[in-house]
Amino acid sequence: METVRSLTVKSQRATATELFDTLLLLLKAHPHWRIDALVSQLLVPAMPMDIAAQLAQLDQLKGWLDSFRPLSPAVLAELKQRYDVRFTYNSNAIEGNTLTQNETELVLAKGIAVGGKTLIEHLEVVGHKEAIDYVETLAQAESPIGEWEIRQIHALIMRQIAPTEAGQYRQLDVKAAGTEHVYPPHYLLPELMTEFVQWLITESSRLHPVEAATEAHYRFVSIHPFRDGNGRTGRLLMNLLLMRAGFPIAIIPTQQRQRYLEAIIQGQRSQDDLAPLMAIVMESVRESFVETLALLATATDSRGQGKPFYEEIMEFLKTHGETRKLS
């Protein structure tokens, strides 16, 4: 039986198809290996990375993902099924929805009502999924993102829960319940949202896409234009910007809720210091990259694609495949 090193050495100067076949041979020979663990190990830095270095790593991951484009319909369908459920579950859970991820999938896939859960919680799931579908349509468009699009995202989230407020800016002043942070007066919202959209169109393009998406989310939730649904709308807007730039979506897990909320509060209390929020978003994007690349790495439709990615994997395995824990 050939060793990891002998197979990876043979893969030098190989075609993308040969690299794909070699990787599958290695995975068959080492059934305890997990491809997502392999990709994660590949990304472990030799030393702590600052924001610039982390963004550069995300760009490298995007380059690997781009080498598989266009993604096959089967891969796209699998990713959509995973992320529709996970994004909807986590975004709603951050706002207090008690449906589990499995229950969220039942509601979306089968239309099943879950006993012991409120009607509003079910409607939040349906509305968020409809908003994801709309955001995916916007991601394919070339027109600028304006107030109308933002109002539409909010309307889809809220129209079955609070139809009179769906897509409508709030008509009263509000405070953050946990911190007493005072949001801008409601009568300033038209001007603030005009300024925000202008920033989206002109200034955000000067930033790295992950920085722009993070700052857009922060600016939006700090304006807090709607009475309810700002967090969900802000996270959808953030992911719309990421998708338009060719990045996978950032799903902020409900387990990180407190850290996430504290990162927003930190920005609001310290002259817009976004480093803590950036860290969360970069981690989330990185995790989505790893999952997507792990799916692509062994998908039959990937055979003949992804050569830069497979070359990196083979080089890593040549050096570490016999020693690193990849399960």
C-alpha positions as CSV (number, residue, x, y, z in Angstrom):
1,M,0.0,0.0,0.0
2,E,1.4,3.4,-1.0
3,T,2.1,5.9,1.7
4,V,0.7,9.4,2.0
5,R,4.0,10.8,1.0
6,S,4.5,8.6,-2.1
7,L,1.0,9.4,-3.4
8,T,1.4,13.2,-2.8
9,V,4.8,13.2,-4.4
10,K,3.3,11.5,-7.5
11,S,0.7,14.2,-7.6
12,Q,3.2,16.9,-8.4
13,R,2.6,18.3,-11.9
14,A,-0.7,16.4,-12.0
15,T,-3.9,17.6,-13.7
16,A,-6.9,18.7,-11.6
17,T,-8.6,15.4,-12.4
18,E,-5.5,13.4,-11.3
19,L,-5.3,15.5,-8.1
20,F,-9.0,14.8,-7.4
21,D,-8.5,11.1,-7.9
22,T,-5.4,11.0,-5.6
23,L,-7.3,12.8,-2.8
24,L,-10.1,10.2,-3.0
25,L,-7.6,7.4,-2.8
26,L,-6.0,8.9,0.3
27,L,-9.4,9.4,1.9
28,K,-10.3,5.8,1.2
29,A,-7.0,4.6,2.7
30,H,-7.5,6.8,5.8
31,P,-11.2,6.5,6.6
32,H,-10.7,8.4,9.9
33,W,-9.7,11.5,8.0
34,R,-12.3,14.3,7.7
35,I,-11.9,16.7,4.8
36,D,-13.1,19.7,6.8
37,A,-10.5,19.0,9.5
38,L,-7.9,18.7,6.8
39,V,-8.8,22.1,5.4
40,S,-8.9,23.6,8.9
41,Q,-5.5,22.3,9.6
42,L,-4.2,23.7,6.4
43,L,-5.3,27.2,7.6
44,V,-3.7,27.1,11.1
45,P,-1.3,30.0,11.2
46,A,2.3,29.7,12.4
47,M,1.6,32.8,14.6
48,P,-1.4,35.0,15.6
49,M,-2.8,37.0,12.7
50,D,-3.9,40.6,12.7
51,I,-7.0,41.7,10.8
52,A,-5.0,42.3,7.6
53,A,-3.5,38.8,7.6
54,Q,-6.9,37.3,8.4
55,L,-8.5,39.1,5.4
56,A,-5.6,37.9,3.2
57,Q,-6.4,34.4,4.3
58,L,-10.0,34.8,3.4
59,D,-8.9,36.1,0.0
60,Q,-6.9,32.9,-0.4
61,L,-9.9,30.8,0.5
62,K,-12.0,32.8,-2.0
63,G,-9.3,32.0,-4.7
64,W,-9.7,28.3,-4.0
65,L,-13.5,28.5,-4.1
66,D,-13.3,30.5,-7.4
67,S,-11.2,27.7,-8.9
68,F,-14.3,25.5,-8.6
69,R,-16.7,27.9,-10.3
70,P,-19.2,27.6,-11.7
71,L,-20.5,25.4,-9.0
72,S,-22.7,22.6,-10.2
73,P,-26.5,22.7,-9.6
74,A,-26.2,19.7,-7.2
75,V,-23.6,21.5,-5.1
76,L,-25.6,24.8,-5.1
77,A,-28.7,22.9,-4.0
78,E,-26.9,21.2,-1.2
79,L,-25.4,24.5,0.1
80,K,-28.7,26.3,-0.1
81,Q,-30.5,23.6,1.9
82,R,-27.9,23.7,4.6
83,Y,-27.6,27.4,4.8
84,D,-31.3,28.3,4.6
85,V,-32.0,26.2,7.7
86,R,-28.9,27.2,9.6
87,F,-29.0,30.9,8.8
88,T,-32.7,31.0,9.6
89,Y,-32.4,29.1,12.9
90,N,-29.4,31.1,14.2
91,S,-30.6,34.5,13.2
92,N,-34.1,33.9,14.7
93,A,-32.6,32.3,17.8
94,I,-30.4,35.4,18.4
95,E,-33.7,37.3,18.6
96,G,-35.3,34.9,21.1
97,N,-37.1,32.3,18.8
98,T,-37.1,29.0,20.7
99,L,-37.4,26.6,17.7
100,T,-34.4,24.3,17.5
101,Q,-32.4,23.8,14.3
102,N,-34.1,20.5,13.7
103,E,-37.6,22.0,14.3
104,T,-36.7,24.9,11.9
105,E,-35.9,22.4,9.2
106,L,-39.2,20.6,9.8
107,V,-41.1,23.9,9.4
108,L,-39.2,24.8,6.2
109,A,-39.0,21.4,4.5
110,K,-42.3,19.8,5.5
111,G,-44.5,22.7,6.7
112,I,-45.0,20.9,10.0
113,A,-46.2,22.8,13.1
114,V,-44.1,22.0,16.1
115,G,-46.1,21.4,19.3
116,G,-45.4,23.8,22.2
117,K,-44.1,26.6,19.9
118,T,-46.0,29.8,19.1
119,L,-47.5,30.7,15.8
120,I,-45.2,33.8,15.7
121,E,-42.1,31.6,16.0
122,H,-43.3,29.5,13.0
123,L,-44.0,32.7,11.0
124,E,-40.6,34.0,11.8
125,V,-39.1,30.9,10.2
126,V,-41.2,31.2,7.0
127,G,-40.6,35.0,6.7
128,H,-36.8,34.7,7.2
129,K,-36.6,32.0,4.5
130,E,-38.6,34.2,2.1
131,A,-36.2,37.1,2.8
132,I,-33.2,34.8,2.1
133,D,-34.7,33.9,-1.3
134,Y,-35.1,37.6,-2.1
135,V,-31.6,38.4,-1.0
136,E,-30.2,35.7,-3.2
137,T,-32.1,37.3,-6.1
138,L,-30.6,40.7,-5.3
139,A,-27.1,39.1,-5.1
140,Q,-27.3,38.3,-8.7
141,A,-28.4,41.8,-9.8
142,E,-26.1,44.6,-10.7
143,S,-28.3,47.5,-9.5
144,P,-27.3,49.4,-6.4
145,I,-28.8,48.4,-3.0
146,G,-31.2,51.2,-2.0
147,E,-33.8,51.9,0.7
148,W,-36.5,50.1,-1.3
149,E,-34.5,46.9,-1.3
150,I,-33.8,47.2,2.4
151,R,-37.5,47.9,3.2
152,Q,-38.4,44.8,1.1
153,I,-36.0,42.6,3.1
154,H,-37.6,43.8,6.3
155,A,-41.1,43.5,4.9
156,L,-40.6,39.8,4.0
157,I,-39.3,39.1,7.6
158,M,-42.2,40.9,9.3
159,R,-45.2,40.9,7.0
160,Q,-46.9,37.9,8.7
161,I,-45.9,38.9,12.2
162,A,-46.5,42.7,12.2
163,P,-48.0,43.6,8.8
164,T,-48.6,47.3,9.7
165,E,-44.8,47.7,10.5
166,A,-43.4,45.6,7.7
167,G,-41.0,47.7,5.6
168,Q,-42.0,50.9,7.5
169,Y,-39.6,53.0,9.4
170,R,-40.5,53.4,13.1
171,Q,-42.6,56.4,14.2
172,L,-41.3,56.7,17.8
173,D,-38.0,56.8,19.6
174,V,-36.6,53.6,21.1
175,K,-33.8,52.4,23.4
176,A,-31.8,49.1,23.5
177,A,-33.5,47.1,26.2
178,G,-30.4,45.7,27.7
179,T,-28.0,48.7,27.6
180,E,-30.3,51.7,27.6
181,H,-28.5,52.8,24.4
182,V,-30.6,55.5,22.7
183,Y,-31.0,55.1,19.0
184,P,-31.4,58.1,16.7
185,P,-34.7,60.0,16.9
186,H,-37.3,58.6,14.5
187,Y,-37.7,62.0,12.7
188,L,-34.0,61.8,11.5
189,L,-34.4,58.3,9.9
190,P,-35.1,59.5,6.4
191,E,-31.9,61.5,6.3
192,L,-29.9,58.8,8.1
193,M,-31.0,56.1,5.7
194,T,-30.3,58.2,2.7
195,E,-26.8,58.8,4.1
196,F,-26.4,55.1,4.8
197,V,-27.4,54.1,1.3
198,Q,-25.1,56.7,-0.2
199,W,-22.3,55.2,1.9
200,L,-23.2,51.7,0.6
201,I,-23.0,52.9,-3.0
202,T,-19.8,55.1,-2.8
203,E,-17.7,54.4,0.3
204,S,-18.2,50.7,1.0
205,S,-16.5,49.7,-2.2
206,R,-13.2,51.1,-1.0
207,L,-13.1,48.5,1.8
208,H,-12.4,44.8,1.7
209,P,-15.7,43.0,1.1
210,V,-15.7,41.5,4.6
211,E,-14.9,44.8,6.2
212,A,-17.7,46.5,4.1
213,A,-20.2,43.9,5.1
214,T,-19.4,44.1,8.8
215,E,-19.5,47.9,8.8
216,A,-22.7,48.0,6.8
217,H,-24.3,45.7,9.4
218,Y,-23.0,47.8,12.3
219,R,-24.1,51.1,10.7
220,F,-27.6,49.7,9.9
221,V,-28.3,48.3,13.4
222,S,-27.0,51.5,15.0
223,I,-29.5,53.5,13.0
224,H,-32.2,51.0,14.0
225,P,-34.7,52.2,11.4
226,F,-37.4,49.7,12.2
227,R,-39.2,49.1,15.5
228,D,-38.4,45.4,15.3
229,G,-36.5,43.1,13.0
230,N,-33.4,45.3,12.7
231,G,-30.9,42.5,13.7
232,R,-32.3,40.0,11.2
233,T,-32.5,42.6,8.4
234,G,-28.9,43.7,9.2
235,R,-27.5,40.2,9.0
236,L,-29.3,39.6,5.7
237,L,-27.9,42.9,4.4
238,M,-24.4,41.9,5.5
239,N,-24.7,38.6,3.7
240,L,-26.1,40.2,0.6
241,L,-22.9,42.3,0.4
242,L,-20.8,39.2,1.0
243,M,-22.6,37.2,-1.7
244,R,-22.3,40.0,-4.2
245,A,-18.5,39.9,-3.6
246,G,-18.3,36.2,-4.2
247,F,-17.9,35.3,-0.5
248,P,-20.0,32.7,1.3
249,I,-22.5,33.9,3.9
250,A,-21.5,34.6,7.5
251,I,-23.8,32.7,10.0
252,I,-23.4,34.1,13.5
253,P,-24.2,31.2,15.7
254,T,-26.6,31.7,18.5
255,Q,-24.0,30.3,20.9
256,Q,-22.0,33.5,20.1
257,R,-25.0,35.7,20.8
258,Q,-23.6,37.5,23.9
259,R,-20.2,38.0,22.3
260,Y,-21.9,39.3,19.1
261,L,-24.2,41.8,21.0
262,E,-21.3,42.9,23.2
263,A,-19.2,43.6,20.0
264,I,-22.0,45.9,18.7
265,I,-22.2,47.6,22.0
266,Q,-18.4,48.0,22.1
267,G,-18.6,49.9,18.8
268,Q,-21.4,52.1,19.9
269,R,-19.6,53.0,23.1
270,S,-16.0,53.4,21.8
271,Q,-16.2,55.6,18.7
272,D,-17.0,52.8,16.3
273,D,-14.4,50.3,17.2
274,L,-15.4,47.4,15.0
275,A,-12.5,45.0,15.8
276,P,-14.6,42.7,18.0
277,L,-17.4,42.5,15.4
278,M,-14.9,42.0,12.6
279,A,-13.4,39.1,14.5
280,I,-16.8,37.4,14.7
281,V,-17.7,38.0,11.1
282,M,-14.3,36.8,9.8
283,E,-14.6,33.6,11.9
284,S,-18.0,33.0,10.5
285,V,-16.9,33.5,6.8
286,R,-13.9,31.3,7.4
287,E,-16.1,28.5,8.7
288,S,-18.4,28.8,5.7
289,F,-15.4,28.7,3.4
290,V,-14.2,25.5,5.1
291,E,-17.5,23.8,4.9
292,T,-18.1,24.8,1.3
293,L,-14.6,23.6,0.2
294,A,-15.0,20.4,2.1
295,L,-18.2,19.7,0.2
296,L,-16.6,20.6,-3.1
297,A,-13.4,18.6,-2.5
298,T,-15.0,15.2,-2.9
299,A,-18.1,16.0,-5.0
300,T,-17.9,14.1,-8.3
301,D,-18.9,17.3,-10.1
302,S,-15.6,18.9,-8.9
303,R,-13.4,16.4,-10.9
304,G,-11.4,18.5,-13.3
305,Q,-11.8,21.7,-11.3
306,G,-10.1,23.3,-8.2
307,K,-6.5,22.6,-9.2
308,P,-5.0,25.4,-6.9
309,F,-7.0,24.0,-4.0
310,Y,-5.9,20.4,-4.5
311,E,-2.3,21.4,-5.0
312,E,-2.3,23.1,-1.6
313,I,-3.9,20.0,0.0
314,M,-1.4,17.7,-1.5
315,E,1.5,19.9,-0.5
316,F,0.2,19.9,3.1
317,L,-0.4,16.2,3.2
318,K,3.1,15.5,1.8
319,T,4.5,17.3,4.9
320,H,2.0,16.6,7.6
321,G,-0.2,13.7,6.4
322,E,1.6,11.1,8.4
323,T,1.7,13.2,11.6
324,R,-1.3,15.5,11.9
325,K,-4.6,14.5,13.4
326,L,-7.1,14.9,10.6
327,S,-10.2,13.4,12.1
